[in-house]
Amino acid sequence: MNTGVKELMEFVKTIPKPRTIIIEEGQLASWLLEICTTYGEKLIITDPKTNRWIGRAGQKNDTIDATKLAHLARGGYIKEIHHPIGHRRRFRELVLSYHDTVKIRPGSRIN
């Protein structure tokens, strides 16, 4: 099964409106936010540390985790993490890259 942007958005569109996509913070969160914004879909990125109920579970798999995330959302217990999009995201990435470069330079004092 192909897991590209087109296939993801086709799947999302099978869910009736109003719909909100909720994911936990991860490496692809910013990318997925850009995609959802482009396609006019609402995406909420949450902090896994605030969703401890999911992490403490004895059994873990995508279905169980998604169900628990849905319960937290229905109960109003989801805390959204802000991610910049577009030019602001790229600017943030450049600043972080610059900071990392300066940090590893010999004799640098930035911590």
C-alpha positions in Angstrom: 0.0 0.0 0.0 1.3 3.4 -1.0 1.5 5.9 1.9 2.0 9.1 0.0 0.3 12.5 0.4 -2.4 11.7 -2.2 -3.4 8.4 -0.5 -3.4 10.0 3.0 -5.7 12.8 1.9 -8.0 10.4 0.1 -8.3 8.4 3.3 -8.9 11.6 5.4 -11.7 12.7 3.0 -13.5 9.4 3.7 -14.2 10.6 7.2 -17.4 12.8 7.4 -17.1 16.5 8.3 -16.6 18.1 10.7 -13.3 16.3 11.2 -10.1 17.1 13.0 -6.9 15.1 12.7 -5.0 14.7 16.0 -1.5 13.3 16.3 1.1 13.1 18.9 4.4 15.1 18.4 6.9 13.3 16.3 9.5 13.8 13.5 6.9 14.2 10.8 4.5 16.4 12.7 5.5 19.7 11.0 5.5 18.1 7.6 2.0 16.6 8.2 0.8 20.0 9.4 2.0 21.6 6.1 0.2 19.0 4.1 -3.1 19.3 6.1 -3.0 23.0 5.9 -2.5 22.8 2.1 -5.5 20.6 1.8 -7.7 22.6 4.1 -7.7 20.0 6.9 -7.5 20.8 10.6 -4.6 19.1 12.4 -3.8 19.3 16.1 -0.4 18.2 17.3 -0.3 17.1 20.9 2.5 16.6 23.5 2.9 12.8 24.3 4.1 13.8 27.8 0.7 15.2 28.5 -1.0 12.1 27.2 0.5 9.8 29.8 -2.6 7.6 29.9 -1.6 6.4 26.5 2.0 5.7 27.3 1.3 3.9 30.6 -0.9 1.3 28.9 0.2 -2.3 29.1 -0.9 -3.0 25.6 0.2 -0.6 22.9 -0.5 -0.5 19.2 -1.8 2.1 16.7 -5.4 1.2 17.1 -5.4 1.3 20.9 -3.4 4.5 21.0 -5.7 6.2 18.4 -8.8 5.2 20.4 -7.3 6.6 23.6 -6.3 9.8 21.9 -9.9 10.1 20.6 -11.2 9.7 24.2 -8.8 12.4 25.4 -10.0 14.7 22.6 -13.7 14.1 23.4 -13.0 14.9 27.0 -11.3 18.1 26.3 -7.9 16.9 27.6 -5.8 17.5 24.5 -3.2 20.3 24.7 -2.2 21.6 21.3 1.5 22.3 20.5 2.1 25.2 18.2 4.1 24.6 15.1 4.9 27.4 12.7 4.0 26.8 9.0 5.2 28.1 5.7 8.0 30.7 5.8 8.0 30.8 9.6 8.7 27.1 9.8 11.6 27.4 7.3 12.9 30.5 9.2 12.8 28.5 12.5 14.7 25.6 10.9 17.4 28.0 9.6 17.7 29.6 13.1 18.0 26.2 14.7 20.5 25.0 12.1 22.6 28.2 12.7 22.5 27.7 16.4 23.6 24.1 16.1 26.5 25.2 13.8 27.7 27.9 16.1 27.4 25.5 19.1 29.8 22.9 17.6 32.4 25.5 16.5 35.6 25.2 18.6 35.8 27.9 21.2 32.0 28.6 21.0 30.3 29.7 24.3 26.7 29.0 23.3 25.1 26.2 25.3 
